[in-house]
């Protein structure tokens, strides 16, 4: 378990407060699906993912990207209890959807790139 100092928590919350979850979430998920096309198999009900243009313009990709970053925001509000915050999502993604945990690392890496591009 990570123990955050009060200063770290404040800094994380401050930075996250500047994130446009709709824009950055859509961009991060779209980049994941484009750069790592095998991740598209988890989104077969999203419709057209046949090209980068289709992915970027796909409303379901945009909506789910926003949903993902919104859940990150909830986690930031509960930094002391991340396990409880993500227990149901973890169960869904692991047990029902069978998502390889490595995909979350890839998403994290892409999110860092997206945030760096937005906040330079």
NUMINU-184740 format. One record per residue (C-alpha): z, y, x; residue number from 1. Coordinates in steps of 0.02 Angstrom, whole numbers. Layout:
residues N
      pz      py      px  nuke
       Z       Y       X   NUM
...
This chain:
residues 120
      pz      py      px  nuke
       0       0       0     1
     -41     175      61     2
      97     304      60     3
      27     478      39     4
     119     632      98     5
     136     776     -24     6
      12     875      82     7
    -115     733      78     8
     -99     715    -110     9
    -124     901    -134    10
    -276     903     -19    11
    -355     754    -107    12
    -326     831    -278    13
    -391    1000    -221    14
    -552     929    -151    15
    -579     814    -300    16
    -555     961    -418    17
    -716    1036    -347    18
    -820     879    -376    19
    -947     884    -516    20
    -921     704    -575    21
   -1076     705    -683    22
   -1193     763    -545    23
   -1114     672    -398    24
   -1083     513    -498    25
   -1264     503    -554    26
   -1326     537    -379    27
   -1210     410    -297    28
   -1253     270    -417    29
   -1439     309    -407    30
   -1432     305    -217    31
   -1340     139    -222    32
   -1473      62    -334    33
   -1615     132    -228    34
   -1548      96     -54    35
   -1472     -73     -99    36
   -1592    -139    -232    37
   -1500    -305    -251    38
   -1361    -209    -339    39
   -1482    -179    -483    40
   -1445    -355    -546    41
   -1279    -293    -615    42
   -1370    -164    -720    43
   -1507    -266    -803    44
   -1468    -187    -971    45
   -1502     -11    -903    46
   -1688     -21    -936    47
   -1816      43    -812    48
   -1754      33    -632    49
   -1927      -1    -559    50
   -1939     148    -442    51
   -1830     284    -366    52
   -1899     408    -493    53
   -1858     292    -638    54
   -1682     262    -572    55
   -1645     447    -543    56
   -1708     491    -717    57
   -1622     346    -806    58
   -1491     413    -929    59
   -1389     252    -919    60
   -1377     269    -729    61
   -1321     449    -749    62
   -1192     403    -882    63
   -1121     257    -784    64
   -1113     360    -624    65
   -1011     490    -716    66
    -900     353    -786    67
    -868     283    -612    68
    -820     452    -539    69
    -714     491    -691    70
    -615     333    -654    71
    -595     393    -474    72
    -521     552    -544    73
    -396     449    -643    74
    -349     357    -484    75
    -320     522    -395    76
    -198     570    -532    77
    -107     405    -499    78
    -113     389    -309    79
      59     306    -309    80
       2     165    -423    81
    -180     126    -386    82
    -160     -60    -421    83
    -104     -29    -599    84
    -237     105    -624    85
    -376     -14    -574    86
    -307    -183    -629    87
    -415    -199    -786    88
    -572    -133    -700    89
    -541    -250    -555    90
    -524    -397    -673    91
    -685    -348    -764    92
    -788    -325    -607    93
    -718    -478    -516    94
    -690    -609    -651    95
    -819    -565    -783    96
    -959    -476    -691    97
    -936    -568    -524    98
    -971    -413    -420    99
    -953    -444    -234   100
    -818    -325    -168   101
    -937    -275     -28   102
   -1037    -178    -159   103
    -888     -62    -185   104
    -884     -25       2   105
   -1069      18      -7   106
   -1037     133    -155   107
    -894     215     -59   108
   -1007     244      91   109
   -1140     321     -20   110
   -1012     429    -109   111
    -957     500      59   112
   -1139     545      96   113
   -1161     625     -76   114
   -1001     727     -60   115
   -1048     781     117   116
   -1218     838      54   117
   -1136     939     -85   118
    -992    1012      16   119
   -1070    1010     191   120
